[in-house]
Structure formats: C-alpha cells, structure tokens
Amino acid sequence: MDFWQNVWTTIARNKWRSFFTAFGVFWGIFMLVVLLGFGLGIKATINHQVGHISANSCFFFTTQTNEAYKGFNKGRYWNLSINDLEAVKKNFPRLKYVSGVVFGMWGQQNNVSRADKQGSFQIIGLAPEYNKINPSKILEGRFINEIDIRERRKVCVIGKKVQNDLYEKDENAVGTVLHVSGIYYTVVGLIEPYSSNVNIFGNAEQMVVLPFSTLQIAANKGNSIDCIAITAPNNEDIKIYENSIKMMLKERNTISPTDSGGVDAFNMQMIFKPFMSLILGLQFLVWFVGLGTLFAGVVGVSNIMLITVRERTQEIGVLRALGATPRKIITQIMCESIVLTAFAGIFGILLGVGLLSFLEPILIQTKILSELQISFSAAISALLILIVCGLFAGLLPSSRAMKIKAVDALRDE
C-alpha cells in the first residue's frame, strides 16, 4: 500500500502536468479504437454488399473452340458431363466444394404456377455443395440434399419473391406443390440471397432450385451439365486449380491444350481482389495512424517522466543512501509510467467503444455502415499495446534514474 500510495502521490504532485500528459495517451488510444471501429465497419459493409460467396471460388463452362484438333474442326461446340464433374472430384480431392449446375429453359413465360397464380421465374438445378460456394439464406425448410440428387426427387427450393407472387400473405410454402414447366414438384425450402449486389446465375429471390440430376431429365439434357463450380481451400491459390482443371477438361474432351477457347472460367478471386486490396490498405492505414498518434502520446509521457526524475534527483539520492536497491527505484519509475498510461488508455478505450456504440444504430439506420464495433481481440490487442507503451515510456527515465549517484544527488540543488 505504501508503494502504490507513493506512486500515486508522485503523479498527483503536478496535477495539470499529469493530466495533459495522460491526455496524449488517452487521445492516441481513443483514435485507435475509433479508427478500428470504422475500419471494421467498412469491411463488414463491403462483405455485406458482396454477400457470403467464397472469394476462392471458380465457375467452369464451355465455349466454342478456336483451333482444329485431332480431326475436330475449329468452332466446335461441346458440353460438360457428369463424368467431367466426377473427374474433377477424383483428381482434385483437396477442393472444399464441387457442384454441378444445370440451367432450365430460358425465356419461358409463366413457367411456374400454383392454383390460379402463375409467374415467370428462373429454373436452375444445383447440388447441395453449391449453397456453400454461393450461400443463400435458408428462411424455411432446407436446401437440396444428396438423397435428392441420388434419387432424382421431384422437390424444389424457391426464392422469397416466388413465394410472394404465388402464395397468400403469411402462407407457409414448405410442403406445398408447384407446377414447374409441366411437372409437379414439392417445395422443401425457402431462400433469399444474403446480398442482391452479387448474382452469379441470377437473383436467388426469383429462382426455383431443383436437384441438378432431376433437371437433367426434365430438360432432356441426358448426361450433360452446364457448369462446374468449385471452392479451393482458403490457404491455396484458386488460379492454380483453375489452370489445372482447364487442362484436364480439354484433355478429356479432345480440345487442343493451346486453344484459347473451349473451356472458360469465372474466377471470383479476380473480382474480389480489388476489394481485398482496399480492405488491407484500410487496415494498414488505421493501424498506422492510430499507432502513430498513440506513439506521440507515449513520447510525451516519457519526456514528462524524465523531467520528473530530474526534479526528484535529491529524493532518489536519499533513497539510494538509505539502501534502496536499483531494482526498487526502477520498479517505482516504471510503475508510475504504467499507471499514468493505463488510466488514460483504459479511459480512452471505454470512451471510444462508447462512441462507437452510440453511432452504430444511427449509421445502420441510415444504411451508411452495417456494423461499427471493434472485436474483442482488437480491444485486447489495444490494451496490450498500451501496457507495452507504458513500459517503454518508463524505460528511459528509469535508466536515467539509475545513473544518479547518491553523493552527487545529495549535493544537487
């Protein structure tokens, strides 16, 4: 108690000087917290705008060939098949998700009906893995599963707009039957997109999703599929998989390996790259400015502690003469620095979080940002940085105090 009371007495001896010194630390950590909150808010808003689609995904489809090869003429059209899909799964087992995609007939008028209501919607056949590659929010029921694919079940998942157009308000669609392009299907789920800004094959709100194996039969596609969608592990480059799968598909379907056509791919990494660069740049800027402001405050603390040590030369000399060990004097100087920075810093963190909490509902309501809070790990990181800064702020004054000799200190006026 005597030790900590002495630390506090030393800090309180010059109230205004301690206050303005602490204010520099307070402002630095406050700015860091606020900037982190806004940075994370901008990141969350960008993620919300692009939905939950995996940035490490790629979509393969066929195009017209540009070269004659092994008896096939230039300009040949061809189709992907279930065998190609299985070959991708077999030859690239490290892929997280692989899904076949089959498109229904395009441009059909009033292709979906129920009782006296009807509408024109997009029909698409998907595998269960597709909802992990490009997720949609499941509002009711479930998505397509493996049993649906294997047994070619006549089931479907519908978008929110399909329900709004074909059902009464508050009517439960799951378990009902829809007439889709001349065939009856049982509705097993209701979905809506996480974001309407990114639509790979159309807006999920206006889709009727069937098992792709069922749509193959319904659309008379035989063994053909229209697209293969994949997602690579997060720590692996999707571009490598893209090139390897292209070469494999060309080899399997007798297309020249040097042909610029034949197989094309839509790489989501190329779409997301500018966004990821923006987020990384923003995070760097936030930490750079925040830590720079905090460092300026810490330098101020260190300077004040040096002045304090100079003013207490005789006091330190008396302590040394009375047998105070170097460790005791260093501990006291360091603790004074840490207490000064800790009080100011913790108050800065609390005020910064409070300001973010106050602004968050306002910005969400105005749809400027979707989220405005720092994570728990970021708060802990800021607190650890604060403690380290307090230690460094007291390091130089402590070393200065250790150079004071008892005889010289007692002689000092």
N, C-alpha and C positions, 0 to 999 in steps of 0.2 A: 504493500500500500504506500509506503514511504517513497519507494522508487517511482511509481506511477504518479504520485502526487507531485513529486519533484519535476517530472516530465511536463505535467500539465501547467505547473507554476511557471516554468521557463517559457512555455508557449504563450501563456496569458499575460506575461510581463509586458509585452508590447502588443496590445490587442489589435490595433489598427494595422500594424505591420503584418501580424499573423493572418489577419482577415484578408488583406489584399493579396498576400502570398498564396493563401489557400484558394482564393477566388480564381487564380490562374489555373490551378489543378482542377477545380470544380468546372470551369468553363471548358477545359480540354476534354474531360471525360463526358461532360454533358453533350458537347458537339459530336463526340464519337458515337454515343448512344443514339442520338437523333439521326445522324447520318446513316448509321447501320440500320435503323428502323426504316428510313425512307428507301435505302438501298434494297433491303429485303422486300419492302412493299412493291417497288418497281419490278423486282424479279418475279414476285408472286403474280403481279398483274400481267406480265408478259407470258408466264406459264399458263395463266387462266385464259389469255387470249388465244393461245395455240392449242389449248386442250391438254389431254393426257397422252397424246400419241408419243410413242417412243422415238427419240431422235436418232436411235441406232437401228432404224428400220429401212427396208428396201423393198420395192414392188417391181416384179419382173413381168413383162408382157411381150408379145410377138410383134414384129414389124416386117415389112416387105424386104426381101433380101436384095443386096446391091451387087452381088457377084454370082456368076455361074460357078457351080461346084459339083464335081462328081456326077455329071450327067443332068443335073438340075439347072434350069435356065435362070438367068437373072430376073428379079422381080417376082419370085415365088412367094406365095402366102402359105402359112402353116399355123398349126395350133399346138399349144401346150396340152399335155395329157396328165392323167392321174399317175402314170408311170414316171413322168418327169418330176412330179411332186414327191413321190416316194424316193426317187433317186437323190433329190436334194436332202431329204431327211436322213437317208442312209450315208451319204458321202460327207455330210457336214453335221455330225452329231452334236457339236458344241453349240449349235444355234439354239437360242432360247425358245423361239416360237416359229412355227412354219404353218401357213394356212393357204388352202386353195380358195380362189374366188371365181364365181360364175355369175355372169350377168344375165338377167331376164331379157325379154323382148323390149326394145326401146320404142318409145313413141306411141304405145298403145293407149287409147282413150278409155277412161272408166274401166281400168283393168282390175280394180278391186271393188267388191260390193258386199253389202250386208243388208238384208231385208230390202227396204225401199231406198237405201242410201248407197251412193257409189262415188268413186273418185279415181283420179289418175295418180299413181304412185310408182316409185322405183322399186323393182323387184331384183333382189340380189341373193345369191347363195354363198354362205360363209361357213367356215369351220369354227369350232369353239375357241381355238387359239387366236382367231382374228380379234376377238374382244380384249385380248391382252396386247396386241400390236397397236390397234387403234381403238381404245376403250370407249364405250358408251355407258352412260349411267343407267343401271337397271332399276326402274321405278317399281315394277311389279313382276312377280313370277321369276323367270330365269332366261338365260341365253341358250343358244343351240348347244347340245352336248354330243359326246361321242356316240352314244346309242342312237341319236337321231341320224347321225351320218351313216353309221354302220347299217341300220335297218331302213334307211331312206324314208323316214317317217314324214307324214304329211302334217307337219307342225310349222308354225311361223312365229316370229317376234316382230312386233310392229312399233313404229315410231309414235311419238306423242301427237303429232298432227293427224296421223291416220286415225287414232282414237277420237280426237276432237271432231273429225269430219264424219265418222261413220257410227259413232256411239252417242247416246244421250249424256248429258252432263252428269258426272259422278257415277256413271255406269262402269262396272268392272269388266274389262275386256278379256282378261285371262280366263280361259276355259270356253270361250265362245268360238264360233266357226265363221271364217271369212271365205268368200268366193274369190279366188285369185286366178285370173287368166283361165277360167273354165274349170278349175279344180278347187275342191273344198279343203281348207287347212284349219287346224285347231290352233288358236292363239295360246302360246305358253309364256309370253313375256312382253313387257312394255319398256321401251328405252327412250332416252333422249341424249343428245350429244353434250359433252362437257363444255364444248365451245362451238359456236356456229361459224367461227372465223376460219377453221381448217376443215375442209371437206375433201377427203381423198377420192371417194367414189360417189359423192353426193351427201346431202344432209340426212343424218340418221333419223331426224324427226319425220321425214317423208318416205321412209323405207319400209318395205315388208321383207324381212330377212328369213330365208328358208335354209335348210341344210343344203350345202352345195351339191351333195350327191342326189338329193331329191330334185333339185332344179335341173340337174343334168338330164334326168329322164323327162321332166315336164317340158323343158325347152328343146328336147330331142337333140342334145349335144353329144350323146354317146359317151366316149371316154375323155372328151375334151374339157379343158378348163380355160378360163380367160386370163388368169393372173396367179402368180405365186408370191405371197407376202412373207417376209422373214424379219426376225429381230435377232441381232447378234448380241453376245454378252456385252455388258456395259464397258468393260475394260479392253475391248477388241475393236479394231478398225473395220467398220462396215464396208469400206471401199475395197478391202482385200477380198471379203466374201462376195461382193458384187462382181468383181472381175473373174473370180474363180467359178462362180455359178454360171456366169455368161458363157465362159469357155466350155463348161460341161454341157450346157444345154445346146450349144452349137454342135459339139461333137456328137451328141445323142441324136440330133435331128438333121445331120448331114448338111451343115452350114459351114462355110469357109471360116476358119479362125481369124482371118484378116478382114472379114466382112464387117463394114461399119454398121450394117443393118442386121436384120434377122431377129436379134434379141435386144430389147431396150430395157432400161431400168429407171425407176424414180427413186432417187436416194434422198431420204429425209434429212440426212446429216448435212447435205448441201443447203437445204432450206433453213435448217436450224443454226448453221454455222454463224451467220451474222448476229443472230440473237444471243448465242453463247458468247461471242466475242464482246458484244455490248454488255452483257451481264458481268463477265470477267473484268472488263475495263472499269465498269462502275464499282465493282467491289474493290479493285485496286485503288481507285480514286478515293473511295470512302475511307479505307484504312490509312491511306497516305495522308489525307487532310486531317483526319481525326487524330492519328498518332502524332502528326506534326504539331497540332495545337496542344496536345497533351504534353509533348516533349518541351514545348515552350514554357508551360506551367511548371514542369519539373525543374527546369533550369532556374526558374525564379525561386523555387524552394531551396535549391542547392545554394544559390547566392545568398539568400537570407540566412541560411544555416551557417555559412562561412562568416557572415557579419556577426551572428550570434556567438560563434566560437571566439571571434576576436574580442568581443565585448566581455566575454567570460574568461579571459586569459588568467586573471588572478584567481578566479574561482577554481578553474581546472588545476592551477598550480598548487592551491591549498589541498585539493583532493589528492593530488599526486604525493604531496608532502605527508599527508596523513595515511598514506599506504594504499590509496585506490589503485587497483590494477588497470593496466591498459585496456583489458577486455571490458571492465566495468564502465570506463569512460566511453569507449567505442559503442557499447550497448546503449548507453544513455543517449548519445548523439543520434544514433541510428533510430532508436525508438521515437525520439522527438520528430524526426523526419517522417517516419512511417505514420505516426499519429496524425500529423498535420495533413499529409496526403490522403490518408484513409478517410478521415472525417469529411474532407472536401470532396473526395472522389465518390464515396458512397452516397452522399447527398446529391452529387451530380447525376449518378446512375438513377437514383429514385426519381429525381425531378424529370430526367429525360424520359424514363418509362412512363411517368405520369402524363407528360405532354403528349407522347405517342398514343396513350390510351384515350386521351381527350380528343385528339384529332382523328383517330381511326374511324369512329362511326360517322363523322362528318364527311370524310373523304370517300367512305364506302357508299354513303347515301347519294353523294354527287357523282359517283362512278368514276372518280379520278384514280383512286388506287383501291385494290381489293383487300389489302392487308397492310398493317402498319405497326408491327411489333418485332422486337429483336427476339431471337431464340434464347433458350436457357443457356445453351453452350456459349453463345456470343456474350451474354451477361457475365458468365463465369470467366471467359477469356478477358473481358474488360477489367474485371476485379483482379485477376492475376497480374495483368499488365500494370495495374495501379500499384499493387504491392511491390512488384519488381522496381517500378519507377521510384517508389518511396525509399527502397534500399539504395538505389543508385544515387538518389538525391542526397542521402546522408553519408555516402562513401567518401567524397572529397572532404567535407567538413570533419569527418572522423579522423582521416589521415592527417589533416591539419592540426587537430587537437593533440594527436599523438606526438607531434614534433615539438610540442611545448615542454620545455624543461622546468622543473619545479622552481629552481633558483631564479631563472630568468623571469618566470611568471610572477613570482613574489616581488621582484624588483620593478616589474612593469607598472607604469602609471597610466 
